[in-house]
Amino acid sequence: MTGLGIIIYILVFVIFALIAYAVLQIKLFGMNVKDFWSFIEANQILERLYQFSKKYEKLTVQEQIIYLKQAETIFNAFDKVPNSLWEDEYDKYNTVLEKYKNIKMLRWSNE
């Protein structure tokens, strides 16, 4: 029983050490953990918006508003992290940005 307890303690220690190391790396990279976590969430939203922008050419007014709000969330999160973290996602980001600009121009011209 004590052997199993020691193994559990070692595993718990290793898990906490890895978490601390990850947080340290994020801090050394000049970011807050909260900003990094919002970047991870924004990456998931980026993927959905990218697929959405490829699929639909015309959007209803409600879809445009939702798209704009989601895109702004992505842009805010990506602005808080260094570019080197998301350079692989640049094409998707740029596609979403272009669709965002087109919707903004369309809404501006309709007003």
C-alpha positions in Angstrom: 0.0 0.0 0.0 2.8 2.4 0.8 4.4 1.7 -2.6 1.2 2.7 -4.4 0.9 5.8 -2.2 4.4 6.8 -3.1 3.7 6.4 -6.8 0.6 8.5 -6.5 2.5 11.2 -4.7 5.2 11.2 -7.3 2.6 11.4 -10.2 0.8 14.3 -8.5 4.1 16.1 -8.0 5.1 15.5 -11.6 1.7 16.9 -12.8 2.0 20.0 -10.7 5.6 20.5 -11.8 4.6 20.3 -15.5 1.8 22.8 -14.9 4.2 25.1 -13.1 6.7 24.7 -16.0 4.0 25.5 -18.5 2.9 28.6 -16.6 6.6 29.7 -16.3 7.1 29.3 -20.0 4.0 31.4 -20.8 5.2 34.1 -18.4 8.7 34.0 -19.9 7.1 34.5 -23.3 5.7 37.8 -22.0 2.0 36.7 -21.7 -0.6 36.3 -19.1 -2.0 32.8 -18.6 -5.5 34.3 -19.1 -4.5 35.8 -22.4 -3.0 32.5 -23.5 -6.1 30.6 -22.6 -8.3 33.2 -24.5 -6.0 32.6 -27.4 -6.6 28.9 -27.3 -10.4 29.5 -27.2 -10.1 32.0 -30.0 -8.2 29.4 -32.1 -11.2 27.1 -31.9 -13.6 30.0 -32.9 -11.2 30.9 -35.7 -11.6 27.4 -37.2 -15.4 27.6 -37.0 -15.5 31.0 -38.6 -13.0 30.0 -41.3 -15.2 27.1 -42.3 -18.3 29.3 -42.1 -16.7 32.0 -44.3 -15.8 29.4 -46.9 -19.3 27.9 -46.9 -21.6 30.9 -47.0 -21.3 33.8 -49.3 -24.4 35.7 -48.3 -25.4 36.1 -44.6 -28.6 37.3 -43.0 -28.3 40.4 -40.8 -28.4 38.3 -37.6 -25.6 36.0 -39.0 -23.6 39.1 -39.9 -23.8 40.4 -36.4 -22.8 37.1 -34.9 -19.9 36.8 -37.3 -18.7 40.3 -36.5 -18.8 39.7 -32.7 -17.1 36.3 -33.0 -14.4 37.8 -35.3 -13.8 40.7 -32.9 -13.2 38.2 -30.1 -10.6 36.4 -32.2 -8.9 39.6 -33.2 -8.7 40.8 -29.5 -7.3 37.4 -28.4 -4.7 37.2 -31.2 -3.5 40.7 -30.6 -2.5 39.8 -27.0 -0.1 37.0 -28.0 3.1 37.1 -30.1 2.7 36.6 -33.8 5.0 33.6 -33.7 2.4 31.6 -31.9 -0.2 31.9 -34.7 1.8 32.3 -37.9 0.6 28.8 -38.9 -3.0 30.1 -38.7 -2.3 33.3 -40.7 -4.2 32.2 -43.8 -7.3 31.3 -41.8 -7.0 34.6 -39.8 -6.6 36.6 -43.0 -9.7 34.9 -44.6 -11.8 35.7 -41.6 -10.5 39.2 -41.5 -11.4 39.8 -45.2 -14.9 38.5 -44.6 -15.1 40.7 -41.5 -14.1 43.8 -43.6 -16.6 42.9 -46.3 -19.4 42.6 -43.9 -18.4 45.9 -42.2 -18.3 47.7 -45.6 -21.7 46.2 -46.6 -23.3 47.2 -43.3 -21.7 50.7 -43.5 -23.0 51.2 -47.1 -26.5 50.1 -46.1 -26.7 52.6 -43.3 
